[in-house]
Amino acid sequence: MEIYKDITSANEKEFASLLNNQSKTKIEEGKIYEATVTKISQKYCWVHLDQLKSEPAIDINEIKEINLLDKLKEGSKLKIVVENLESRNGEIVVSASKAKKIEGWETLLKKYEKNEVIKIKIKNKIKGGFVCEEIETKHLLFMPASQLSSRPSKESANVINSEMEVKIIQADRKRANLCCSRRELISENKKGDQKQKFDKYNLGDRVDDAVVKSITDWGLFFEINGELDALCHSSCCSYQRIENLNDMFEVGQKIPVEVISKDEKKLQIGVSIKALLKNPFDNINNYKVGGNYEVVVKKVLAYGLFCELEDSLVALLHQSQISWTEKNPFPKNYFKVGQKIKAQIISIDKDNQRISISHKLTQPNPYELVKNKFGSASTIEVTVADKNESGLLVKLPEVNLDAFLHQNQLSWTGNFKEQLQNYKKGDKIKVKIVDISVENSKILVSKKALEQDPMSFWDGKKIDDIVTTRVISVDKKGLIVKPEGSEFEVFIKKNQIAIENADARAERFTVSDVIDCAITEISLEKRKVSLSIKRVEEINNEIAIKNYGDLSSGKSLPFANLSDKLSKKDKNKK
C-alpha cells in the first residue's frame, strides 16, 4: 500500500518513493533476520541489516554461549531476532541466542509433527525428570523420569551426560516447551515383537495359568504366558457383581481365562474368567427368599461377607445383617474364611444376578423377647451406659440391649439440658418403657412417665374458671405463678395484672402472695395455659353491675372504678 498517491514535483516523487520502499521492507520485532557481521571486538559483535537505521551490537558472551565465536568473522552471516527497535536509550536490541533458540524450536517442532527420532544429551537431573539438550540445535527439552526406560530404574543418576535417541511426545506451543521420551521409542521397537506374540492367540483360546499382574477399578490385568498383557474387564471377572476387585483377587494369583477379544490396531487382548465358568444362577430356582441355608464364608471385608451357597454361587451378607444388638459390627470379630454359618436369603435379583443374605434373621429377635418379657408401659430399673447432648443410652436388665432416654423425657418441667448433666455412666434409674419397635430395633423409655403430668391439673377446667395461685417470681414484665396443688408454672403478663394501667404493676406483689386468677386460654394438646388477674376484676365488675346496678338500693359497692359504669346504667333506666 503506497503512502502518497497525489504527487506532482520530481523531488516529492523521489521522497515518496523512498517512503514507499521503506514501508514495504519494514522490520518487525520478534522475527528472525539474517544480518552481516561488520565488526568483532573483545566485548561486542556488530551486525548490519539493510532496513535498520544503525548497526546494533551483541554482547560477545552471547556469541560464546551459542558456540559461534570461532566461526564468525567480518562479513559472516548471523541470524538474529529483533527484540526492540528502540529501547529506552534509543538503541536497537537484537539477539543471536534467541534467534538460535527460536530456530531450534521450529526445527524440533517439525520433527515432532513428523514423528521423527532426535538425539539428545542428558544434562542434569531435576525434580520429576531430566533436562536434555538436543545435539543438533542445542535446544533444551524435558524428559520425565518415567519416560527414561520401559522398566523402572533406581540408577537414574548414572545417565547424566549420556547421549541417546528419543522421540518428542509433547509440545507446548505457548511456552515453547518440549517433552521427550526414550520409553516411547523402546515401545515402538518392541511393537514388532509384540505383533508376533499377539498373532499367536485366537478368539476362544484358553490360557490356564494367566497371572494377575495388577488390579484396577475397572478390571484385572493379566500376564499371558509371560509374554503378553491382557485385560479382563470387571464385568467379565465373575457372574456376581463385585464392588471392589481387591476383595476377590490378589496380585500374583493364577486363574484360567479365555480370549474373548483382539484389537489389531492397539495389539491388545481381552480375556474373561467367567467365560470358563458355568453360570451359577442356573440353579437359583433351588433357593427361595426367606429360606434358611448353610453357607461358607469365602471373604471377610469391612462392610460384610461374601458367602457361597454352592460352588461359585456367591451371596453378600452385609454387616447390618450380622447382629441384632450391634449396629455396626466388625465382621472379622464374628467370622473367618472357611467357616460354615446359617443364613437366610432376603433378596434375589435375577436380572443383575445378586443375592443378599442375613445371619441375624436365623437368630431370635431380642426385641421380640423384650416385648414379650417386659411389654410396653413396664416399669424397670436401668443402668446409664452412655450420654450425649440429646439424652441417655441405658442398658436394660437381663438382656443385652440398649434403650434411649431422651432429655425431654427426664421430667415434665424444668431445664432438660441442665437436668441431663446430673446423670453419669453407671447411674441406676427407674424408667417406664414407652415404645418397643421390633421393625426398627429401637426401645424408648421415659422417666417422667412415672410422675403425674402437671397438665392433668387443668383437666375439666374451662375459660373464665377462677384458680387460686401463689406467686413464685416477680419481675418488670409480669409474674410467674403456680396453682395450688400443681407444679405447672404460668406466666402472667404485665397487661393482665389490673384493669387500670396505674395498678398494672408487678411490683405490687411479692413472692408467696396468694392471688385468684381467671383462665383466659387453655389447650391440653399444646400444653398451654394463660391466666389473668385483670379478668377476675372484669368478672367481678360484671357481677357487681348485675346485682348492684340500682343506686337507690343503698348498698355500698366494693370497687371504686364501678361508679362511672353504674351511673351510665342508672341513666339508661330513666
Wavefront OBJ file of the C-alpha trace (Angstrom):
o trace
v 0.000 0.000 0.000
v 1.512 3.340 -1.071
v 1.644 6.197 1.384
v 1.429 9.084 -1.091
v -0.562 8.958 -4.344
v -1.105 12.586 -5.441
v 2.473 13.794 -6.043
v 3.418 16.307 -8.725
v 7.001 17.508 -8.355
v 10.061 15.358 -9.107
v 11.570 15.868 -5.635
v 8.293 14.944 -3.989
v 8.041 11.837 -6.139
v 11.556 10.779 -5.163
v 10.818 11.341 -1.466
v 7.578 9.417 -1.743
v 9.388 6.551 -3.458
v 11.823 6.316 -0.578
v 8.971 6.251 1.931
v 7.066 3.604 -0.018
v 10.135 1.385 -0.304
v 10.747 1.791 3.424
v 7.173 0.772 4.217
v 7.487 -2.361 2.099
v 10.674 -3.502 3.846
v 9.671 -2.652 7.421
v 11.464 -4.626 10.145
v 9.167 -6.383 12.644
v 10.007 -7.123 16.266
v 10.136 -10.806 17.181
v 11.105 -12.028 13.701
v 14.367 -13.675 12.623
v 16.595 -11.952 10.033
v 19.978 -12.762 8.508
v 22.406 -9.967 9.333
v 26.022 -9.335 8.301
v 28.842 -9.163 10.878
v 30.638 -5.848 10.439
v 32.977 -5.792 13.440
v 34.081 -8.049 16.304
v 35.759 -6.782 19.453
v 36.543 -8.270 22.833
v 33.162 -7.137 24.193
v 30.776 -6.803 21.264
v 29.855 -8.079 17.837
v 28.269 -5.502 15.478
v 25.879 -6.562 12.734
v 24.326 -4.800 9.782
v 20.810 -5.139 8.426
v 19.824 -3.003 5.452
v 16.486 -1.947 6.882
v 17.908 -0.788 10.225
v 18.943 2.841 10.776
v 22.030 1.790 12.745
v 24.200 -1.237 13.449
v 23.169 -2.961 16.706
v 25.748 -4.595 18.988
v 25.527 -8.082 20.522
v 27.362 -8.941 23.730
v 30.314 -11.218 22.897
v 29.348 -13.559 25.783
v 26.079 -14.296 23.997
v 28.071 -15.337 20.914
v 30.220 -17.612 23.081
v 27.112 -19.243 24.649
v 25.892 -20.420 21.257
v 29.412 -21.607 20.283
v 29.777 -19.295 17.239
v 32.692 -17.107 18.284
v 35.310 -19.191 16.453
v 33.165 -19.416 13.340
v 32.381 -15.720 12.946
v 34.442 -13.066 11.175
v 33.756 -9.755 9.478
v 31.401 -10.379 6.566
v 29.940 -13.577 8.085
v 26.196 -14.067 8.100
v 24.491 -14.289 11.519
v 20.820 -14.965 12.252
v 19.328 -12.538 14.742
v 15.933 -11.737 16.208
v 14.910 -8.102 16.600
v 13.723 -7.661 20.176
v 13.245 -3.872 20.301
v 13.517 -1.304 17.515
v 14.017 1.481 20.049
v 14.871 0.892 23.684
v 14.786 3.462 26.467
v 18.227 4.513 25.436
v 17.149 4.851 21.799
v 19.120 1.713 20.797
v 18.136 -1.246 18.622
v 18.177 -4.505 20.620
v 18.843 -7.780 18.807
v 19.717 -11.290 19.982
v 21.559 -14.144 18.314
v 20.928 -16.675 21.091
v 17.164 -16.118 20.992
v 17.219 -16.452 17.227
v 19.040 -19.754 17.570
v 16.528 -20.846 20.222
v 13.543 -19.942 18.055
v 15.080 -21.621 15.053
v 15.838 -24.712 17.135
v 12.273 -24.758 18.458
v 10.826 -24.568 14.956
v 13.168 -27.314 13.755
v 12.207 -29.632 16.605
v 8.528 -28.780 16.202
v 8.690 -30.020 12.608
v 10.379 -33.241 13.791
v 7.623 -33.655 16.374
v 4.922 -33.207 13.739
v 6.655 -35.768 11.507
v 7.215 -38.157 14.481
v 10.967 -38.238 13.782
v 13.681 -39.536 16.082
v 16.071 -36.985 17.616
v 19.338 -37.388 19.510
v 19.736 -35.777 22.930
v 22.275 -35.484 25.710
v 21.067 -35.641 29.328
v 22.448 -32.531 31.051
v 21.202 -32.862 34.635
v 18.558 -34.345 36.900
v 15.714 -32.229 38.338
v 12.546 -32.944 40.264
v 10.377 -35.284 38.248
v 12.857 -35.983 35.439
v 15.806 -34.737 33.392
v 16.922 -31.650 31.440
v 18.079 -32.733 27.975
v 19.860 -30.940 25.131
v 19.141 -31.764 21.514
v 22.541 -32.439 19.887
v 21.976 -30.559 16.638
v 20.047 -27.448 17.731
v 21.251 -27.314 21.373
v 17.608 -26.746 22.304
v 16.615 -27.859 25.800
v 13.893 -30.463 26.419
v 12.372 -32.136 29.451
v 12.208 -35.905 29.924
v 10.008 -37.251 32.790
v 11.737 -39.915 34.862
v 9.015 -42.380 33.878
v 9.947 -41.916 30.196
v 13.591 -42.876 30.555
v 13.014 -46.605 30.237
v 10.262 -49.152 29.827
v 11.219 -50.557 33.237
v 11.663 -48.630 36.491
v 15.321 -47.939 37.327
v 16.918 -46.770 40.568
v 20.168 -45.811 38.829
v 18.857 -42.756 37.017
v 21.801 -40.628 38.217
v 24.171 -42.721 36.045
v 22.596 -41.434 32.821
v 23.875 -37.850 33.246
v 25.918 -36.795 30.137
v 24.650 -39.875 28.279
v 23.571 -39.493 24.669
v 20.508 -41.370 23.389
v 17.814 -41.348 20.772
v 14.339 -40.215 21.817
v 11.019 -39.049 20.445
v 9.240 -35.805 21.200
v 5.907 -36.738 22.791
v 4.537 -33.310 23.750
v 4.915 -29.734 22.541
v 3.665 -26.697 24.456
v 3.483 -24.007 21.741
v 2.557 -21.208 24.157
v 5.591 -21.723 26.401
v 7.857 -23.254 23.714
v 8.444 -26.299 25.900
v 9.152 -29.784 24.600
v 8.816 -33.125 26.337
v 10.677 -36.185 25.063
v 10.635 -39.925 25.761
v 13.097 -42.782 25.349
v 10.444 -45.198 26.592
v 8.203 -44.346 23.639
v 10.968 -45.279 21.188
v 11.681 -48.531 23.014
v 7.966 -49.386 22.932
v 7.825 -48.825 19.192
v 10.825 -51.090 18.683
v 9.130 -53.741 20.770
v 5.921 -53.401 18.826
v 7.236 -55.627 16.062
v 7.986 -58.405 18.518
v 4.653 -57.832 20.223
v 2.804 -58.306 16.939
v 4.295 -61.787 16.566
v 3.238 -62.687 20.115
v -0.210 -61.132 19.548
v -0.809 -63.265 16.460
v -0.285 -66.479 18.474
v -3.666 -66.104 20.200
v -7.093 -66.567 18.669
v -10.607 -65.962 19.929
v -11.748 -68.824 22.145
v -8.221 -69.875 23.189
v -7.887 -70.989 26.806
v -4.949 -69.909 28.974
v -4.737 -71.991 32.151
v -2.092 -70.085 34.095
v -2.823 -66.426 33.471
v -1.188 -64.412 36.275
v -2.889 -61.375 37.830
v -0.431 -58.532 37.174
v -2.413 -55.580 38.578
v -5.901 -54.752 39.862
v -7.801 -51.590 38.923
v -11.298 -50.244 39.495
v -12.389 -51.396 36.055
v -10.736 -54.813 35.780
v -7.747 -57.136 36.074
v -4.545 -57.043 34.021
v -3.141 -60.495 33.308
v 0.241 -61.633 32.053
v -0.308 -64.346 29.427
v 2.428 -66.982 29.313
v 4.965 -64.380 30.412
v 4.919 -62.582 27.067
v 1.723 -60.593 26.650
v -0.619 -58.473 28.785
v -4.380 -58.902 28.659
v -7.304 -57.097 30.262
v -10.221 -58.796 31.957
v -12.987 -56.219 32.418
v -14.754 -56.199 35.786
v -17.958 -57.397 34.099
v -16.077 -60.486 32.902
v -14.495 -61.372 36.248
v -17.488 -63.076 37.836
v -21.169 -63.782 37.424
v -21.622 -61.858 40.650
v -21.240 -58.087 40.738
v -18.088 -57.266 42.718
v -17.878 -53.822 44.340
v -14.116 -53.998 44.826
v -11.983 -56.437 42.815
v -9.306 -56.352 45.518
v -11.765 -58.154 47.763
v -11.890 -61.192 45.456
v -8.499 -61.295 43.690
v -4.814 -60.903 44.549
v -1.745 -59.886 42.521
v 0.197 -63.000 41.535
v -2.883 -65.229 41.600
v -3.115 -67.775 38.723
v -6.540 -68.023 37.100
v -7.744 -69.788 33.898
v -9.044 -67.317 31.283
v -10.449 -67.366 27.763
v -9.520 -64.968 24.923
v -12.719 -63.075 24.016
v -11.445 -60.053 22.006
v -8.476 -58.819 19.929
v -7.649 -55.213 18.951
v -5.452 -55.377 15.857
v -4.563 -51.668 15.954
v -3.577 -51.498 19.622
v -2.370 -55.119 19.767
v -4.453 -55.677 22.878
v -6.154 -58.859 24.038
v -9.313 -59.112 26.145
v -9.926 -62.160 28.304
v -12.721 -63.459 30.521
v -12.783 -65.521 33.691
v -16.497 -66.216 33.777
v -16.472 -67.475 30.143
v -14.925 -70.701 31.503
v -17.391 -70.946 34.386
v -20.870 -72.379 34.493
v -23.404 -69.717 35.359
v -24.266 -70.494 38.994
v -27.562 -68.645 38.617
v -28.792 -71.556 36.505
v -29.516 -73.238 39.864
v -31.124 -70.224 41.524
v -34.575 -71.838 41.413
v -33.318 -74.243 44.087
v -33.355 -71.325 46.531
v -36.111 -69.048 47.789
v -36.384 -65.769 49.674
v -36.994 -66.402 53.372
v -35.322 -69.816 53.304
v -32.507 -70.677 55.732
v -29.360 -72.298 54.302
v -25.853 -73.256 55.369
v -23.250 -71.099 53.593
v -19.444 -70.998 53.555
v -17.606 -67.739 54.277
v -15.294 -67.016 51.306
v -14.186 -63.432 52.011
v -14.374 -61.235 55.125
v -14.450 -57.486 54.456
v -15.005 -54.323 56.459
v -18.573 -53.952 55.159
v -19.633 -57.598 55.241
v -19.018 -61.135 53.964
v -19.042 -62.954 50.641
v -20.508 -66.390 51.191
v -21.076 -69.387 48.901
v -24.434 -71.117 48.753
v -22.857 -73.619 46.388
v -19.851 -73.659 44.052
v -19.466 -70.138 42.562
v -22.935 -69.064 43.713
v -21.941 -66.172 45.922
v -24.141 -64.015 48.154
v -23.415 -60.855 50.123
v -24.005 -60.738 53.867
v -23.887 -57.044 54.762
v -22.573 -56.034 58.192
v -26.051 -54.706 59.090
v -27.312 -58.301 58.839
v -24.794 -59.804 61.256
v -26.201 -58.887 64.672
v -29.462 -57.686 66.224
v -27.790 -55.802 69.026
v -24.672 -54.232 67.447
v -25.357 -51.518 64.855
v -22.000 -51.523 63.030
v -20.277 -54.789 63.910
v -16.793 -55.547 62.642
v -17.211 -58.748 60.570
v -13.750 -60.112 61.453
v -14.804 -60.222 65.118
v -17.595 -62.632 64.216
v -16.495 -64.798 61.270
v -13.458 -66.195 59.457
v -12.812 -67.562 55.966
v -13.948 -71.176 55.556
v -16.449 -71.012 58.430
v -19.890 -72.542 57.872
v -22.752 -70.374 59.126
v -26.535 -70.229 58.898
v -28.048 -67.543 56.711
v -31.440 -66.522 55.396
v -31.943 -65.261 51.842
v -33.539 -61.804 51.988
v -33.444 -60.913 48.258
v -32.707 -62.470 44.858
v -32.106 -60.129 41.903
v -32.186 -62.376 38.827
v -31.650 -59.504 36.358
v -28.411 -58.390 37.982
v -27.624 -61.835 39.436
v -27.262 -60.671 43.030
v -28.192 -62.418 46.262
v -28.427 -60.818 49.704
v -28.470 -62.902 52.863
v -28.819 -62.345 56.604
v -27.327 -64.133 59.580
v -29.272 -62.331 62.293
v -32.614 -63.449 60.832
v -31.671 -67.023 61.713
v -31.387 -65.954 65.364
v -34.236 -64.993 67.775
v -35.060 -61.295 67.632
v -34.142 -59.940 71.090
v -36.548 -57.025 70.629
v -39.376 -59.520 70.326
v -38.124 -61.174 73.508
v -38.077 -57.821 75.335
v -41.577 -57.021 74.121
v -42.848 -60.356 75.380
v -40.896 -60.164 78.651
v -41.449 -56.565 79.691
v -44.139 -55.364 77.346
v -44.985 -51.760 76.734
v -45.599 -49.482 79.744
v -43.490 -51.655 82.062
v -41.529 -50.007 84.854
v -37.940 -51.249 85.129
v -34.605 -50.211 86.613
v -31.922 -49.446 84.019
v -28.232 -48.535 84.086
v -26.822 -45.483 82.313
v -24.393 -46.785 79.673
v -23.596 -43.559 77.835
v -24.653 -39.921 77.500
v -24.814 -37.464 74.602
v -26.250 -33.991 74.049
v -29.688 -35.465 73.269
v -30.180 -37.862 76.151
v -29.091 -41.088 77.854
v -28.302 -44.532 76.469
v -29.385 -47.030 79.119
v -28.847 -50.782 79.480
v -31.904 -52.964 80.080
v -31.688 -55.620 82.810
v -31.287 -59.331 81.932
v -30.912 -58.620 78.194
v -28.000 -57.276 76.140
v -29.994 -54.392 74.689
v -29.858 -50.637 74.953
v -32.726 -48.201 75.187
v -32.773 -44.447 74.661
v -33.985 -41.902 77.211
v -34.422 -38.523 75.501
v -33.688 -35.453 77.618
v -37.290 -34.227 77.322
v -38.356 -37.488 78.970
v -36.421 -36.773 82.167
v -39.055 -34.506 83.699
v -42.300 -32.686 82.971
v -40.868 -29.302 83.926
v -37.544 -27.500 84.245
v -34.441 -27.163 82.060
v -33.857 -30.540 80.418
v -30.252 -29.831 79.420
v -29.348 -28.901 82.979
v -31.093 -31.998 84.317
v -29.173 -34.154 81.821
v -25.876 -33.061 83.375
v -26.895 -34.629 86.705
v -26.548 -38.146 85.270
v -23.344 -40.130 84.729
v -22.316 -43.533 83.466
v -23.241 -46.327 85.871
v -26.203 -44.497 87.479
v -29.283 -46.638 88.090
v -32.651 -45.045 87.416
v -36.244 -46.228 87.220
v -37.958 -45.695 83.893
v -41.053 -46.704 82.016
v -40.926 -48.415 78.592
v -42.957 -46.202 76.261
v -42.189 -47.790 72.873
v -40.672 -51.030 71.542
v -40.153 -51.021 67.757
v -39.255 -54.525 66.634
v -39.044 -53.429 62.979
v -36.609 -50.591 63.680
v -34.785 -52.316 66.565
v -35.446 -49.386 68.922
v -36.595 -49.118 72.529
v -37.648 -45.793 74.046
v -38.024 -45.225 77.786
v -39.200 -42.316 79.930
v -38.557 -41.183 83.487
v -41.226 -38.521 83.583
v -43.857 -41.090 82.625
v -43.565 -42.408 86.208
v -44.662 -38.999 87.536
v -48.042 -37.326 87.369
v -48.376 -34.891 84.495
v -48.785 -31.360 85.940
v -51.032 -30.661 82.999
v -53.585 -33.065 84.452
v -54.498 -30.294 86.962
v -56.262 -28.485 84.134
v -58.425 -31.425 83.089
v -62.079 -30.366 83.102
v -61.330 -26.674 83.527
v -62.560 -24.034 81.104
v -62.238 -20.369 80.155
v -63.114 -17.871 82.992
v -62.748 -20.503 85.724
v -61.109 -18.957 88.813
v -57.888 -20.598 90.047
v -56.045 -19.790 93.269
v -52.311 -19.386 92.676
v -49.181 -18.498 94.583
v -46.558 -16.036 93.314
v -43.139 -17.678 92.847
v -41.343 -14.965 90.833
v -41.740 -11.214 90.146
v -40.093 -9.014 87.514
v -40.942 -5.887 85.482
v -42.565 -7.888 82.693
v -45.002 -9.779 84.924
v -45.487 -12.608 87.406
v -44.808 -16.331 87.457
v -47.445 -18.160 89.465
v -48.132 -21.760 90.375
v -51.674 -23.048 91.054
v -52.161 -24.639 94.436
v -51.940 -28.406 94.110
v -49.932 -28.278 90.828
v -46.310 -27.890 89.697
v -47.368 -26.259 86.451
v -45.972 -22.732 86.231
v -47.816 -19.949 84.378
v -46.538 -16.511 83.388
v -48.961 -13.562 83.817
v -48.095 -10.636 81.568
v -47.996 -7.108 82.978
v -51.061 -6.034 80.965
v -53.066 -8.835 82.619
v -52.443 -7.701 86.202
v -55.156 -4.974 86.510
v -57.786 -3.055 84.566
v -56.347 0.335 85.441
v -52.892 0.991 83.928
v -51.763 2.614 87.160
v -52.466 -0.640 89.009
v -50.927 -2.939 86.355
v -47.605 -3.200 88.132
v -45.899 -6.453 89.055
v -44.130 -4.711 91.966
v -47.455 -4.649 93.859
v -46.917 -8.355 94.550
v -44.271 -10.312 96.422
v -43.183 -13.941 96.327
v -45.638 -16.237 98.191
v -48.614 -13.874 97.687
v -51.838 -15.787 97.044
v -53.824 -14.493 94.056
v -57.036 -15.515 92.347
v -56.641 -15.701 88.560
v -59.040 -16.382 85.716
v -58.286 -18.814 82.875
v -58.136 -16.923 79.542
v -56.613 -19.689 77.375
v -56.288 -23.444 77.818
v -55.040 -26.197 75.441
v -54.187 -29.614 76.827
v -52.790 -30.744 73.451
v -50.379 -27.786 73.203
v -49.734 -27.848 76.971
v -50.525 -24.170 77.124
v -52.456 -22.186 79.775
v -52.886 -18.405 80.145
v -54.069 -16.721 83.390
v -55.239 -13.163 84.120
v -55.796 -11.170 87.347
v -57.371 -8.437 85.235
v -60.028 -10.833 84.029
v -61.014 -11.581 87.653
v -61.686 -7.866 88.159
v -63.719 -7.774 84.945
v -65.795 -10.768 86.024
v -66.393 -9.247 89.452
v -67.353 -5.922 87.849
v -69.852 -7.678 85.623
v -71.363 -9.448 88.643
v -71.483 -6.244 90.682
v -73.158 -4.312 87.900
v -75.711 -7.032 87.510
v -76.503 -7.364 91.241
v -76.000 -3.820 92.472
v -76.875 -1.716 89.491
v -79.615 0.417 91.203
v -78.024 3.289 93.184
v -81.158 3.631 95.294
v -80.538 0.221 96.846
v -78.281 1.848 99.424
v -75.749 -0.946 99.163
v -72.064 0.032 99.023
v -70.034 -1.250 96.099
v -66.641 -2.863 96.730
v -64.945 -1.493 93.549
v -64.434 2.236 93.240
v -63.973 2.010 89.482
v -67.569 0.888 89.053
v -69.108 4.311 89.779
v -68.996 5.560 86.212
v -70.452 2.346 84.864
v -73.279 2.338 87.387
v -74.117 5.993 86.631
v -74.435 5.184 82.972
v -76.666 2.221 83.799
v -78.895 4.338 86.065
v -79.368 6.990 83.366
v -80.364 4.347 80.889
v -83.073 3.114 83.286
v -84.572 6.635 83.438
l 1 2 3 4 5 6 7 8 9 10 11 12 13 14 15 16 17 18 19 20 21 22 23 24 25 26 27 28 29 30 31 32 33 34 35 36 37 38 39 40 41 42 43 44 45 46 47 48 49 50 51 52 53 54 55 56 57 58 59 60 61 62 63 64 65 66 67 68 69 70 71 72 73 74 75 76 77 78 79 80 81 82 83 84 85 86 87 88 89 90 91 92 93 94 95 96 97 98 99 100 101 102 103 104 105 106 107 108 109 110 111 112 113 114 115 116 117 118 119 120 121 122 123 124 125 126 127 128 129 130 131 132 133 134 135 136 137 138 139 140 141 142 143 144 145 146 147 148 149 150 151 152 153 154 155 156 157 158 159 160 161 162 163 164 165 166 167 168 169 170 171 172 173 174 175 176 177 178 179 180 181 182 183 184 185 186 187 188 189 190 191 192 193 194 195 196 197 198 199 200 201 202 203 204 205 206 207 208 209 210 211 212 213 214 215 216 217 218 219 220 221 222 223 224 225 226 227 228 229 230 231 232 233 234 235 236 237 238 239 240 241 242 243 244 245 246 247 248 249 250 251 252 253 254 255 256 257 258 259 260 261 262 263 264 265 266 267 268 269 270 271 272 273 274 275 276 277 278 279 280 281 282 283 284 285 286 287 288 289 290 291 292 293 294 295 296 297 298 299 300 301 302 303 304 305 306 307 308 309 310 311 312 313 314 315 316 317 318 319 320 321 322 323 324 325 326 327 328 329 330 331 332 333 334 335 336 337 338 339 340 341 342 343 344 345 346 347 348 349 350 351 352 353 354 355 356 357 358 359 360 361 362 363 364 365 366 367 368 369 370 371 372 373 374 375 376 377 378 379 380 381 382 383 384 385 386 387 388 389 390 391 392 393 394 395 396 397 398 399 400 401 402 403 404 405 406 407 408 409 410 411 412 413 414 415 416 417 418 419 420 421 422 423 424 425 426 427 428 429 430 431 432 433 434 435 436 437 438 439 440 441 442 443 444 445 446 447 448 449 450 451 452 453 454 455 456 457 458 459 460 461 462 463 464 465 466 467 468 469 470 471 472 473 474 475 476 477 478 479 480 481 482 483 484 485 486 487 488 489 490 491 492 493 494 495 496 497 498 499 500 501 502 503 504 505 506 507 508 509 510 511 512 513 514 515 516 517 518 519 520 521 522 523 524 525 526 527 528 529 530 531 532 533 534 535 536 537 538 539 540 541 542 543 544 545 546 547 548 549 550 551 552 553 554 555 556 557 558 559 560 561 562 563 564 565 566 567 568 569 570 571 572 573 574
